[in-house]
């Protein structure tokens, strides 16, 4: 295997033009953060969410909220587009973010969510808002907080066609079988597989939804995208106000996938976890990924372990309020980078 470059090369923007990356861009972004934020600060542990967690999940535009319950809120992003922002403080019914997209000829639900009850609740919200049960549901990746609610999308007289990649179906089935979850295993039987090498267009009758294959958070991720209005459902490729989970990550691919989401116009980004993000907030997330990579490369060059690297890991002040669900997340992220660097330079 060839060595990893010092930084990813420039990648074309799928919406036109290109976005440069590399040492210069990383340095500029890191310098900007330190100049704008002052001193370094370590991420605070967020095992118990409390009132601080409520602030992190707070909606930037409360006027857009069309439904609020203990496990989350639905926000109207644009005409016929709603985002579910899960707030698992009191009830873990939905767990992840997702949403609903309506067109004249159909309704797509993004994510199956974290439980059967959560999947059912979201499908019922789709019917309340659009007048119909979801025709299709797209699952962005196999993790249980995004896929476990599939049985809740099937009713006696109504059901949603499930779309996911082969990798996502296989890993979800493995999880179902390991947990003896027969309902989830049965819900996977009629899955429509998404291609790995090209995007899929879902025609909702005058509104086109693109499902784009990517990777980085897992071995197979997809994003669900609209061009007009400009909205991107990111799955767990993007987190906002929360340190991301690198459990199954390929870090360099994660960085490249996130860079490919950048658009040269106002865009609403629906992250996998946390409140909605705008382009400036996506740049902050990219800066966080850069900080993890830079620290990992320094640790790799010095021969330090992930645990040793995590002891000295700090983030600039503008990112110091990005909380984590577990204090193991930075070490896990650094470990994923060290593993990739080791495999590229045996």
Buried (B, 14 or more C-beta within 10 A) or exposed (E): EEEBEEBBEEBEBBBEEEBEBEEEBBEEBBEBBBEEBEEBBEBEEBEEBEEEBEEBBEBEEEEBEEBBBEBBBBBBBBEBBBBBBBBBBEBBBBBBBBBBBBBEEBBBBBBBBBBBBBBBBBBBBBBEBBEEBBBBBBBBBBBBBBBBBBBBBBEEEEBBBBBBBEBBBBBBBEBBEEEEBEEBBEBBEEBEBBEEEEBBEBEBEEBBBBBBBBBBBBBBBBBBBBBEBBBBBBBBBBBBBBBBBBBBBBBBBBBBBBBBBBBEEEBBBBBBBBBBBEBEBBBBBBBBBBBBBBBBBEBBEEEBEBEEBBEEBBBBBBBBBBBBBEBBBBBBBBBBBBBBBEEEEE
